Structures are given as C-alpha cells and as structure tokens.
Amino acid sequence: LAKTTQPISMDSYEGQEVNITCSHNNIATNDYITWYQQFPSQGPRFIIQGYKTKVTNEVASLFIPADRKSSTLSLPRVSLSDTAVYYCLVGDRGYSTLTFGKGTMLLVSP
Amino acid sequence: EAGVTQFPSHSVIEKGQTVTLRCDPISGHDNLYWYRRVMGKEIKFLLHFVKESKQDESGMPNNRFLAERTGGTYSTLKVQPAELEDSGVYFCASSHGQGNYEQYFGPGTRLTVT
C-alpha cells in the first residue's frame, strides 16, 4: 500500500479556499486517490475520488498532477461547518479495505 | 435513504465482560466492514463481509473478537472477554459493490472497558 503524508493540521478563515496536499510517492499504477472527511463523533464520509488530472463535485475538487505522486484537495469558500479531519487514502479499488492515516485537522474560524 | 446505524452509541463495561455491537448497513449493500480506532491511533480495518461470508478478516486482533452477519443483513461484533486495550470507537461501514472505495460509515460505537 502506498504511504501517504499530509499536514497534521491547518487553520483557515470562513470564506477562504483551502488546499490540502497529500504526498504519495509510491503510488501504484492501479491505485486511486480518495479523500474522506470526518466530523467529531461521526464516522468518516466519502468526499471525492480520482485517478489523474482533475475531478470536481459539489463538495470539493481534487487535483492530481501527471506523475500522481501527490494530490490536492481543494475546498472552495470554507465555512465553520467544514471544520473536520480530512483523510487522504491511496489504494487499488479492487481491494476494498480502507487504510486511514492520521489525517489533516482543518479548523475554520470566523 | 437511511444511513448505516450502529447500536449502542456508547458502552461501558468492566474488564472480562462481554459486549456485542450491532451494525445495520444501508439496505441493499452487500458489503459490510468493521473498523476501529483505539485511543490515539488511526482507524484500522477489522474485517469485511460480502453478504453473509467473511471476505477478509485479516484485521481482527485476536480470537476474543467474533463477527457475524447471519442472513447477510445486519452484523454483530462480539468481544469476549473484553480487555482494557479494546477500548475505542468501533465503526461499521457498508458499500454497494466490492472494490469500492466509497463506503458509508455509521456514527460508531464508543466502547469503554474499565
């Protein structure tokens, strides 16, 4: 499994764009990049998944460069309710087990 | 559509006692997973059911843990006898297809062993 490295924590203010970068130098050809969000006292929630280039949904955008050794989760105009832990996961979609790292604790302030 | 539900939300038991956690997956989801996070650690995989069959139980810590999914619907995770190091939050997740990284998690059961 590819090891992931992401910031331990980040601070932001409401209305700002937040970019969280994850490094995964050993990503394999069949691996996808998936991001989960976890609020306190809740289970993780799937946000977005991608393989290369850019993926966008109603919640976030995921940017993946050509070498795929890193990825950036972009949250546009964050609000207080975006305060959560964000996990970057890398793995083969044919293998269902999720491997969580420590994640990035995002704190959004007024 | 109802999400994944877990019961109880919190359980406090003494060392040596038995506890059974229950998970109701999203209706129609054949895949059911158990994960847990013990204090200060990362969320770790325990096991994976496909319908009523155990697909992967490589994460089960020891034989004090027994998971079942009779009939392929809800699942139970029994810890017998519980030890102090079993304290943590136990999450259940379900997904529609296998090999699917989009899993739907329940709120978790917080287990405290004293």
Boltz contact constraints between the chains, C-beta under 6 A:
constraints:
  - contact:
      token1: [A, 34]
      token2: [B, 101]
      max_distance: 6.0
  - contact:
      token1: [A, 42]
      token2: [B, 107]
      max_distance: 6.0
  - contact:
      token1: [A, 43]
      token2: [B, 91]
      max_distance: 6.0
  - contact:
      token1: [A, 43]
      token2: [B, 105]
      max_distance: 6.0
  - contact:
      token1: [A, 43]
      token2: [B, 106]
      max_distance: 6.0
  - contact:
      token1: [A, 43]
      token2: [B, 107]
      max_distance: 6.0
  - contact:
      token1: [A, 43]
      token2: [B, 108]
      max_distance: 6.0
  - contact:
      token1: [A, 44]
      token2: [B, 105]
      max_distance: 6.0
  - contact:
      token1: [A, 46]
      token2: [B, 102]
      max_distance: 6.0
  - contact:
      token1: [A, 49]
      token2: [B, 101]
      max_distance: 6.0
  - contact:
      token1: [A, 93]
      token2: [B, 99]
      max_distance: 6.0
  - contact:
      token1: [A, 93]
      token2: [B, 101]
      max_distance: 6.0
  - contact:
      token1: [A, 94]
      token2: [B, 99]
      max_distance: 6.0
  - contact:
      token1: [A, 96]
      token2: [B, 48]
      max_distance: 6.0
  - contact:
      token1: [A, 96]
      token2: [B, 98]
      max_distance: 6.0
  - contact:
      token1: [A, 96]
      token2: [B, 99]
      max_distance: 6.0
  - contact:
      token1: [A, 97]
      token2: [B, 45]
      max_distance: 6.0
  - contact:
      token1: [A, 100]
      token2: [B, 42]
      max_distance: 6.0
  - contact:
      token1: [A, 100]
      token2: [B, 43]
      max_distance: 6.0
  - contact:
      token1: [A, 102]
      token2: [B, 42]
      max_distance: 6.0
